[in-house]
Amino acid sequence: MARTVRLRLWAGLAAGAVIAAVPVAATAASASTGPGSNTLVRVTPGISASSVPGAVPFGTTPASTPETVSFVFKEQNLRQLEASVTGGVKNYVSVGQFAREYGANPALISGLKSYLGKFGITASAYADNVDVVANGTAGEFDQALAVTQHQYKAPAVRGRDGLAGIRAQTFHGTSQDPEVPAYIADSLVAVLGLTDYSPFASQAVHADTSVLKKDSDSTNSCLALTGLPDGCNLPSNFASNYGLDKLYDKGADGSGQTLAIVTLAALDQGAPEYYWNNIADIPATGRTVTVNNVDGGPGAPSDVDGTGETDLDVEQSGGVAPGANVIVYQAPNTDFGFADAFFDAASQNTASTVSSSWGESDTYLQASVAQGVESPGYQAAFDEAYLEMAAQGQSGFVSSADEGAYTATGDLGTTNLSADTPADSPYITAAGGTTLAWSGSLTGTAGTATVDVASQRTWGWDYLWQPVATITGESLTASAESQVVGSGGGFSTIEQRPAYQNEVPGMGEYHAVQYLTPTDYTTVTGTNLVEPTEWSLNPTPGVTSGYSGGRAEPDLSTDADPYSGYLLYEPSAVQSGNAPLEGGWGGTSFVAPQLNGSTAVIDSYLGHRVGLWNPSIYAFATSHNSPFTPLNTAGTSNDNIYYTGNPGTVYNEGSGLGFPNLSKLAADFASES
């Protein structure tokens, strides 16, 4: 996922604090509940300004301040839709068909528009009849929703162990619950947008090559550029490593397809084309890269705000699918922006496949729920967008994060086992990470150390802890605690296990290597959650086993380790004093767009959409000729800083079903036609 973090010698990746959809709950009943009713009831907003760490009000929000607020309705026939999607959709629907079968009653949408219109607010519904986006001023929304918005200043939130946090900012918001007419409230999932606080952060991982010894005389161009023996891979390397080039040989390159990127930072326009033509040696094909500014867009390109994430998403997805058109749905870094971007991609239904690389830990969400800021229905708005995509035959991929089994270290700062959301949605494919085989010598201020990764493994930087300690002179404990980095994975505490996972033998059983034992349990402020905040280190753990419930993620993995990673071209990097072209980039941020591009190639090869991968790939993985290589060796050579392989099975919580042979996978998809 995406956050630029330069941490000592290496960068670890912390999940941004996503504060998103909350189910709407009426707090008062009324005998008059029809469209003519004037009775208002409270609803729970997506984010309360009072929940932002250190936020201090300094005056009321000027009434003329422009605002966008999104009202997300409950989808109808929801259980039927969920069962259809997790079982594998056989007949895709159009957006219009989706709206008629699953969208909200048009009378409710008309009622909401009419009510808001009385205050001068204009509103329009996406074609799916699920998401209604309203535009007005702070004063108009204050009157319509019975709140008073204030201006707030929030300090920067520092990430744990030097990981990047959230920048300081000035924003507007309210600590009050909004009110809407009673007959509408019960049909809403979320009201988003009564604050423009930006909680999301980019999570792409980069090796800090400034402290590595470079060799300008080396014949290895990557070693000369970065000081790393590897880490300068291109989309062509991905295609070769995972069997996609065999589809290229058959003439499939994504032509006739459109893929989409959902992101919260602006694209460096022209950067992907330069990367393809001048770096990746992918000639221009006449395809298009279209930018769609959702809710006004995220503003100008900014390295600090995550433009590198957007650039890499387009470069990698379009590089893997050189014939495909690309649409970039770039939204403000807000709760309503993130949700609306997915609904926009779904309601346009132009792209056959969509990916995103932003998220948060499920523990952060639990804490928000316990504080009364969010509820267990947080996922609802995103789940609904993913359900629509799946029903329409759109594939979808979200990165699984980069803190290994400890995603909450990045946003809440706790050291408990935790997974990523929204990648844990059963209706999206969670993209995890591996490390490719590599070897070399690393040189730092205190000495030199050798590294040898003999074969592709689940990504976890425990293999670097001792070499880093050697070349920096720090203790092994300090090295370990500053590099809790690897493939995000584990069991969701929010989402139930879907049917396609229940059918996999051994699912829920796990093996683990517990290097890090959580300590210093503390009550999370404003909650009854008691979570650890520190670790003790066991450098030579044995293999243990256990069982857990919940949706398991990731679903599959490919290379995400910066040491066997990729080149990134980001012109906006010069804003932070960095070169526009750098090697040594990685993170599951790369995997999601690469699988996105792979889907466009597969769709062009088959001549039709393959839709949500999950029901199919779990069935394929348990067949006699699986297109996946599971990473099922148990032990410290194959883990994500906790979860390791499950011998004799096809799944583990560090890297999912393993890594794919994409040409074999395409053949399996063809057999379903």
C-alpha positions in Angstrom: 0.0 0.0 0.0 1.0 3.5 -0.3 3.0 5.7 2.1 6.5 7.0 1.4 8.4 6.1 4.6 12.2 6.5 4.9 13.1 4.6 8.0 16.7 4.3 9.0 18.2 2.1 6.3 14.9 0.9 5.0 11.4 2.2 4.9 8.5 0.5 6.6 5.0 1.0 5.5 2.2 2.3 7.8 -1.4 2.1 6.9 -3.2 5.4 6.7 -6.0 6.1 9.1 -9.0 5.6 6.9 -12.1 7.1 8.6 -14.9 6.1 6.4 -18.5 5.0 6.2 -20.7 4.6 9.2 -24.1 3.0 9.1 -26.9 5.4 9.8 -29.0 4.8 12.8 -32.1 6.7 13.8 -32.1 7.8 17.4 -35.7 8.8 17.6 -38.9 7.3 16.2 -41.8 9.1 14.7 -45.3 8.2 13.9 -45.1 10.3 10.8 -42.4 8.7 8.6 -43.6 9.4 5.0 -42.1 11.8 2.5 -44.2 14.6 3.8 -42.9 14.3 7.4 -40.9 17.2 8.8 -39.6 15.1 11.7 -35.8 14.9 11.9 -33.8 12.1 13.5 -30.1 11.9 14.2 -27.7 9.9 12.1 -24.1 8.9 12.7 -21.6 10.7 10.5 -18.6 9.1 8.8 -16.2 11.1 11.0 -16.6 13.4 13.9 -14.1 16.3 14.3 -13.9 15.5 18.0 -12.3 12.2 17.1 -9.3 13.7 15.3 -6.2 13.4 17.6 -5.4 16.8 19.1 -7.9 18.8 17.0 -8.6 22.2 18.5 -11.5 24.4 17.3 -10.8 28.1 16.6 -14.1 29.4 15.2 -17.1 28.6 13.2 -16.8 27.6 9.6 -17.7 30.5 7.3 -21.2 29.9 6.0 -20.0 30.4 2.4 -17.5 27.5 2.5 -18.2 25.1 -0.3 -18.9 21.5 0.8 -19.7 18.1 -0.7 -21.7 15.6 1.4 -22.4 12.0 0.2 -25.5 10.1 1.3 -25.1 6.3 0.8 -28.3 4.3 0.7 -28.7 0.6 1.7 -28.8 -1.7 -1.3 -32.0 -3.7 -1.7 -32.1 -7.6 -1.9 -28.7 -7.5 -0.2 -28.5 -11.1 1.0 -29.4 -12.3 -2.5 -26.7 -10.0 -3.9 -24.1 -11.1 -1.4 -24.8 -14.8 -2.1 -24.6 -14.3 -5.8 -21.2 -12.5 -5.6 -19.5 -14.9 -3.1 -20.8 -17.9 -5.1 -19.6 -16.5 -8.4 -21.7 -14.3 -10.6 -22.9 -16.1 -13.7 -24.8 -13.4 -15.5 -23.5 -9.8 -15.2 -25.9 -6.9 -15.1 -25.8 -3.4 -16.5 -25.7 -0.4 -14.2 -29.4 0.2 -15.0 -30.3 -3.3 -14.1 -28.4 -3.1 -10.9 -30.2 0.1 -10.0 -33.6 -1.4 -10.6 -32.8 -4.6 -8.7 -30.5 -3.4 -5.9 -30.6 0.4 -5.8 -32.7 2.4 -3.4 -36.3 3.2 -4.1 -36.3 6.3 -6.4 -38.9 7.9 -4.2 -36.4 8.0 -1.3 -33.7 9.6 -3.5 -36.2 12.1 -4.8 -37.3 12.8 -1.2 -33.7 13.5 -0.2 -33.1 15.7 -3.1 -36.3 17.7 -2.4 -35.5 18.1 1.3 -31.9 19.3 0.6 -33.2 21.6 -2.2 -35.2 23.6 0.3 -31.9 24.8 1.8 -30.3 25.6 -1.6 -28.4 22.3 -1.8 -28.2 20.6 -5.2 -27.9 16.8 -5.2 -27.4 14.1 -7.9 -27.5 10.3 -7.7 -25.0 8.0 -9.3 -26.7 5.8 -11.9 -26.7 2.9 -9.4 -29.3 4.6 -7.2 -27.0 4.0 -4.1 -24.8 7.0 -3.7 -26.2 10.5 -3.7 -23.7 13.4 -3.8 -24.9 16.8 -2.6 -23.1 20.2 -3.1 -23.8 23.3 -1.1 -22.2 25.5 1.5 -21.4 25.0 5.1 -24.2 27.3 6.1 -26.7 25.4 4.0 -25.6 22.0 5.3 -25.7 23.3 8.9 -29.3 24.3 8.5 -30.4 21.2 6.6 -28.6 18.7 9.0 -29.1 20.7 12.2 -25.4 21.0 13.0 -22.8 23.7 13.6 -19.5 23.3 11.9 -16.3 24.7 13.2 -12.7 25.3 12.0 -10.1 23.0 13.6 -6.4 22.8 13.7 -4.9 19.3 14.1 -1.2 18.6 14.8 0.7 16.1 12.8 0.2 12.5 14.0 3.6 10.7 14.3 3.8 7.1 13.2 5.2 4.5 15.5 9.0 3.6 15.3 9.6 6.4 12.8 6.9 5.5 10.3 5.2 8.3 8.6 2.0 9.5 10.2 -0.6 12.2 9.1 0.4 15.7 8.2 -0.7 18.7 10.3 -3.7 20.4 8.8 -6.5 22.9 9.2 -10.0 21.6 8.4 -13.7 22.0 9.1 -16.0 19.6 10.9 -18.6 19.1 13.6 -18.8 17.1 16.8 -22.6 16.9 16.4 -24.5 14.1 14.8 -26.5 15.4 11.7 -30.2 15.0 11.4 -32.3 13.9 8.4 -36.0 13.2 7.9 -37.0 10.0 9.6 -38.4 8.3 6.5 -34.9 8.7 4.9 -32.7 7.9 7.9 -33.6 4.2 8.1 -32.6 3.7 4.5 -29.2 5.2 4.7 -25.9 3.5 5.3 -23.7 6.6 5.7 -23.6 10.4 5.6 -20.0 11.4 4.6 -18.4 14.7 4.2 -19.2 16.9 7.2 -15.4 17.3 7.5 -12.6 17.7 5.0 -10.0 16.2 7.3 -7.5 14.1 5.3 -6.8 10.9 7.2 -5.3 8.7 4.4 -1.6 8.4 3.6 0.4 6.8 0.9 2.1 3.5 1.8 4.7 2.6 -0.9 7.9 1.1 0.6 11.3 2.3 -0.5 14.8 1.2 0.4 16.8 4.2 1.6 19.5 3.9 -0.9 21.4 6.9 0.3 23.3 4.9 2.9 24.1 2.0 0.6 27.4 1.9 -1.3 27.0 2.6 -4.9 29.4 1.4 -7.6 29.5 3.7 -10.6 31.8 1.2 -12.4 29.4 -1.7 -12.0 28.0 -3.4 -15.1 24.8 -3.9 -13.0 22.9 -0.7 -13.8 20.7 -1.2 -10.7 23.7 -1.6 -8.5 25.1 1.6 -10.0 21.8 3.5 -9.5 20.8 2.3 -6.1 23.6 0.3 -4.4 21.2 -2.7 -4.5 21.9 -5.8 -6.6 18.2 -6.0 -7.5 15.2 -3.6 -7.1 15.0 -2.1 -10.6 12.4 -4.4 -12.1 9.9 -3.3 -14.8 6.4 -4.5 -15.7 8.1 -6.8 -18.2 9.9 -8.6 -15.3 6.5 -9.1 -13.6 5.1 -10.5 -16.8 8.0 -12.9 -17.2 8.0 -14.0 -13.5 4.3 -14.8 -13.4 3.6 -16.2 -16.8 1.8 -13.3 -18.4 4.2 -13.0 -21.3 2.8 -16.2 -22.7 -0.5 -14.4 -23.2 1.4 -11.5 -24.9 2.8 -14.2 -27.3 -0.8 -15.0 -28.2 -1.6 -11.4 -29.1 -3.3 -10.4 -25.8 -2.1 -7.1 -24.4 -5.2 -5.5 -23.0 -6.3 -3.9 -26.2 -10.0 -3.2 -26.2 -10.1 -3.0 -22.4 -10.1 -0.2 -19.9 -8.7 -0.5 -16.4 -9.2 2.0 -13.6 -7.2 3.3 -10.6 -8.9 4.6 -7.5 -6.6 7.0 -5.7 -6.5 10.0 -3.3 -3.5 11.9 -4.7 -3.1 13.7 -8.1 -1.4 12.0 -11.0 1.7 13.6 -12.5 0.2 13.9 -15.9 2.5 12.7 -18.6 4.6 10.7 -16.1 3.1 7.3 -17.1 3.6 7.9 -20.8 7.2 8.9 -20.2 7.8 5.8 -18.0 6.3 3.5 -20.6 8.1 5.1 -23.6 11.5 5.9 -22.1 12.1 3.6 -19.1 10.0 0.5 -19.6 10.5 0.3 -23.4 6.7 0.0 -24.0 6.0 1.9 -27.3 3.0 4.2 -27.5 -0.1 2.4 -28.8 -2.5 5.2 -29.1 -4.3 4.3 -25.9 -5.6 7.0 -23.5 -4.9 7.9 -19.9 -8.0 9.8 -18.6 -8.1 11.7 -15.3 -11.5 11.8 -13.6 -11.6 14.3 -10.7 -14.1 12.9 -8.2 -15.7 15.4 -5.9 -13.4 18.1 -7.3 -10.3 16.0 -7.2 -7.3 16.1 -4.8 -5.6 19.3 -5.9 -2.2 19.6 -7.5 0.3 16.8 -7.7 2.2 16.5 -4.3 4.9 14.1 -3.3 4.0 14.6 0.4 0.3 13.8 -0.3 1.0 10.6 -2.2 1.4 11.4 -5.9 4.1 8.7 -6.1 1.4 6.2 -5.3 -0.8 7.4 -8.1 2.1 7.5 -10.6 3.2 3.9 -9.8 -0.4 2.6 -10.0 -0.8 3.9 -13.5 2.7 3.0 -14.6 2.5 -0.6 -13.4 -1.1 -1.4 -14.4 -0.7 0.2 -17.8 2.8 -1.3 -18.2 1.5 -4.8 -17.6 -1.4 -4.1 -20.0 0.2 -2.1 -22.8 -2.9 -2.0 -25.0 -5.4 -1.0 -22.3 -6.9 2.5 -21.7 -6.6 3.8 -18.2 -9.0 5.9 -16.1 -7.7 7.5 -13.0 -10.5 8.2 -10.4 -8.6 10.7 -8.2 -10.6 12.0 -5.2 -10.0 14.3 -2.3 -8.2 12.7 0.7 -11.5 12.4 2.6 -14.0 9.8 3.7 -16.6 10.9 1.1 -13.9 11.2 -1.6 -12.7 7.6 -1.1 -16.2 6.1 -1.2 -17.4 8.2 -4.1 -14.4 7.2 -6.2 -15.4 3.6 -6.0 -19.0 4.4 -6.7 -17.9 6.5 -9.7 -15.9 3.6 -11.1 -18.8 1.2 -10.6 -21.5 3.5 -11.9 -19.6 4.4 -15.0 -18.9 0.7 -15.5 -16.4 1.6 -18.2 -13.4 -0.3 -16.7 -13.5 -4.0 -16.6 -11.1 -4.0 -13.7 -10.3 -1.6 -10.8 -7.6 -1.3 -8.2 -6.6 0.8 -5.2 -3.8 0.9 -2.7 -5.1 2.8 0.4 -6.4 1.4 3.7 -6.3 1.1 7.5 -6.1 -1.5 10.2 -9.2 -3.3 11.5 -8.0 -2.4 15.1 -8.1 1.3 14.2 -11.6 0.8 13.0 -12.6 -1.1 16.2 -11.2 1.7 18.3 -13.3 4.2 16.3 -16.4 2.1 16.8 -15.7 1.9 20.5 -15.3 5.6 20.7 -18.7 6.1 19.1 -17.2 7.7 16.1 -17.8 4.8 13.7 -19.8 1.6 13.9 -19.5 -2.0 12.8 -21.1 -0.9 9.5 -18.0 1.1 8.5 -17.4 -1.2 5.6 -20.9 -1.0 4.3 -20.4 1.9 1.8 -17.3 0.2 0.4 -18.8 -3.3 0.4 -21.7 -1.9 -1.5 -19.5 -0.4 -4.2 -17.6 -3.7 -4.5 -20.8 -5.7 -4.7 -21.9 -3.5 -7.6 -18.6 -4.0 -9.3 -18.8 -7.7 -9.0 -22.4 -7.9 -10.1 -21.4 -6.0 -13.3 -18.4 -8.2 -14.0 -15.7 -5.7 -12.8 -12.7 -7.3 -11.2 -11.3 -5.4 -8.2 -8.0 -5.5 -6.2 -6.9 -3.7 -3.0 -3.5 -3.9 -1.4 -3.3 -5.8 1.9 -0.8 -3.4 3.6 2.9 -3.7 4.4 3.3 -4.1 8.2 3.1 -7.9 8.0 0.7 -9.3 10.6 0.8 -6.1 12.5 -1.0 -3.4 10.4 -2.2 -1.5 13.5 1.4 -0.4 14.2 1.0 2.1 11.4 -2.2 3.9 12.4 -3.3 3.1 16.0 0.3 2.4 17.2 -0.7 -0.9 18.9 1.3 -4.1 18.5 -1.5 -6.7 18.3 -2.1 -8.9 15.4 -4.3 -7.0 12.9 -5.3 -7.1 9.3 -6.1 -4.4 6.7 -9.5 -3.0 5.7 -11.0 -2.5 3.1 -8.9 -5.3 1.6 -10.7 -7.7 4.0 -14.0 -7.1 2.2 -15.2 -10.5 0.8 -16.2 -8.7 -2.4 -12.7 -7.5 -3.4 -9.4 -9.4 -4.1 -6.7 -8.7 -1.4 -3.2 -8.4 -2.9 -0.4 -9.6 -0.8 3.4 -9.7 -1.2 6.4 -12.0 -1.8 10.1 -11.6 -2.0 11.8 -12.9 -5.1 15.1 -14.9 -4.8 18.1 -12.5 -4.5 21.5 -12.2 -3.0 24.0 -9.5 -2.4 26.1 -7.5 0.0 24.8 -4.5 1.8 27.2 -1.9 3.1 26.4 0.7 5.8 28.3 3.0 8.2 29.3 0.1 10.5 30.2 -2.6 8.1 29.1 -5.0 5.4 26.7 -8.0 5.5 25.5 -10.6 3.0 21.9 -11.5 2.2 20.8 -14.6 0.4 17.1 -15.3 -0.3 17.3 -18.7 -2.0 13.8 -18.9 -3.4 10.6 -16.9 -3.6 9.1 -16.6 -0.1 6.4 -14.7 1.8 7.6 -11.1 2.2 8.8 -10.4 5.7 11.8 -8.3 6.6 12.9 -10.6 9.5 15.5 -11.8 7.0 17.1 -8.3 7.1 17.1 -7.8 10.8 20.6 -9.2 11.5 22.2 -7.7 8.3 20.8 -4.3 9.2 22.0 -4.5 12.8 25.5 -5.4 11.4 25.8 -2.6 8.9 24.3 0.1 11.2 25.8 -1.0 14.5 22.4 -1.0 16.2 21.0 -3.8 18.4 19.1 -6.7 16.9 16.0 -5.7 18.9 16.2 -2.1 17.6 16.6 -3.4 14.1 13.6 -5.8 14.4 11.3 -3.2 16.0 12.1 -0.6 13.3 11.4 -3.0 10.5 8.1 -4.7 11.2 7.5 -4.8 7.4 6.1 -7.4 5.1 3.0 -8.7 3.4 -0.1 -7.6 5.2 -2.2 -10.6 6.2 -4.2 -12.3 8.8 -7.8 -12.7 9.9 -10.3 -9.9 9.8 -12.1 -9.0 13.0 -14.8 -7.2 11.0 -15.8 -9.4 8.0 -17.0 -13.0 8.2 -15.4 -15.7 6.2 -17.0 -15.9 2.8 -18.3 -19.1 1.2 -15.4 -19.4 -1.2 -13.0 -19.6 1.7 -15.1 -22.0 3.7 -14.7 -24.6 1.0 -10.9 -24.6 1.3 -9.6 -27.5 3.4 -7.8 -26.3 6.5 -8.9 -22.7 6.2 -8.7 -21.0 9.6 -5.9 -23.2 10.8 -2.5 -21.4 10.8 1.1 -21.8 11.7 3.2 -19.0 13.1 6.7 -17.9 14.1 6.3 -15.5 17.0 9.4 -13.3 16.9 7.5 -10.5 18.6 5.5 -11.0 21.8 3.1 -8.1 22.5 3.6 -6.4 25.9 2.6 -3.3 27.8 -1.2 -3.7 27.5 -3.0 -0.4 27.7 -6.6 0.7 27.4 -7.1 2.6 24.1 -8.4 6.1 25.0 -12.1 6.4 25.0 -12.7 2.7 24.6 -12.8 -0.5 26.5 -10.2 -2.0 24.1 -7.1 -3.2 25.9 -4.2 -3.5 23.3 -0.4 -4.0 23.6 1.9 -1.1 22.7 5.4 -2.7 22.8 7.1 -6.1 22.0 9.7 -8.4 23.4 11.9 -10.2 20.9 12.6 -13.9 20.5 15.2 -14.0 17.7 14.8 -17.8 17.2 11.1 -18.7 17.5 9.8 -22.2 16.9 6.7 -22.9 14.8 3.4 -22.8 16.6 -0.1 -23.4 15.4 -3.6 -22.2 16.1 -7.1 -21.5 14.6 -8.9 -18.2 13.9 -12.1 -17.2 12.3 -13.0 -14.3 10.1 -12.2 -13.4 6.5 -8.6 -14.4 5.8 -6.4 -12.1 3.7 -4.6 -11.8 1.3 -6.0 -13.9 -1.5 -2.8 -14.2 -3.5 0.6 -12.5 -3.8 3.4 -11.4 -6.1 6.7 -9.7 -5.5 6.4 -6.6 -3.2 9.8 -6.5 -1.6 11.8 -3.3 -2.5 15.0 -5.4 -2.5 13.5 -7.4 -5.4 11.3 -4.5 -6.4 10.8 -1.9 -9.1 11.6 1.4 -10.7 9.3 4.3 -10.1 9.2 7.5 -12.1 7.6 10.4 -10.1 8.4 14.0 -11.3 6.8 15.4 -8.1 9.5 13.6 -6.0 11.8 16.6 -6.7 9.5 18.6 -4.3 11.0 16.5 -1.5 14.5 16.7 -2.8 14.5 13.3 -4.4 15.3 12.1 -7.9 12.3 11.6 -10.2 13.6 8.1 -11.1 14.4 5.8 -8.3 14.9 2.0 -7.9 14.2 0.0 -4.8 10.5 0.6 -4.6 8.0 -2.0 -3.5 5.0 -2.7 -1.2 1.7 -4.3 -1.9 0.9 -1.0 -3.6 2.6 -2.6 -6.7 0.8 -5.9 -6.5 -2.8 -4.5 -6.8 -2.2 -2.5 -9.9 -0.1 -5.2 -11.5 -3.0 -7.7 -11.0 -5.3 -5.0 -12.3 -3.3 -4.8 -15.5 -3.1 -8.6 -15.7 -6.9 -8.8 -15.6 -7.1 -6.5 -18.6 -4.8 -8.8 -20.5 -6.8 -11.9 -19.5 -10.0 -10.2 -20.5 -8.6 -9.2 -23.9 -7.4 -12.8 -24.4 -10.8 -14.3 -23.5 -12.9 -11.6 -25.1 -15.0 -11.1 -22.0 -14.8 -10.0 -18.4 -13.9 -12.5 -15.7 -15.3 -10.4 -12.9 -14.4 -10.9 -9.2 -11.5 -13.4 -9.0 -12.1 -14.8 -5.6 -14.8 -17.5 -6.1 -13.0 -18.8 -9.1 -9.4 -18.8 -7.8 -10.2 -20.6 -4.6 -11.8 -23.3 -6.6 -8.9 -23.4 -9.0 -6.4 -23.6 -6.2 -8.0 -26.8 -4.8 -8.1 -28.5 -8.2 -5.7 -31.1 -9.5 -3.8 -28.6 -11.7 -3.7 -25.4 -9.7 -2.4 -22.2 -11.3 -0.9 -21.2 -8.0 2.3 -22.2 -6.2 1.5 -22.1 -2.5 4.3 -20.9 -0.2 3.6 -23.6 2.4 7.0 -24.1 4.1 6.7 -23.5 7.8 9.4 -21.6 9.6 11.4 -18.4 9.7 12.4 -18.5 6.0 8.8 -17.9 4.9 6.7 -15.6 7.0 5.1 -12.1 7.2 6.6 -11.5 10.7 4.1 -13.9 12.2 2.1 -16.1 9.9 4.1 -18.8 8.0 3.3 -21.7 5.7 0.7 -24.3 6.4 2.3 -27.6 5.1 0.0 -29.7 3.0 -2.5 -26.9 2.4 -3.0 -24.4 -0.4 -3.4 -21.3 1.7 -1.5 -19.3 4.3 -2.2 -15.9 5.9 1.1 -14.4 4.9 0.7 -14.8 1.1 -2.7 -16.3 0.5 -3.0 -19.0 -2.2 0.6 -18.2 -3.2 1.9 -16.7 -6.5 0.1 -17.3 -9.8 0.9 -18.6 -13.2 -1.2 -16.1 -15.1 -1.4 -17.9 -18.4 -2.6 -21.1 -16.6 -5.0 -18.9 -14.7 -6.4 -17.5 -17.9 -6.9 -21.0 -19.2 -8.9 -21.9 -16.1 -11.0 -18.8 -16.5 -11.6 -19.9 -20.1 -12.8 -23.3 -18.9 -15.6 -21.5 -17.0 -17.0 -19.8 -20.1 
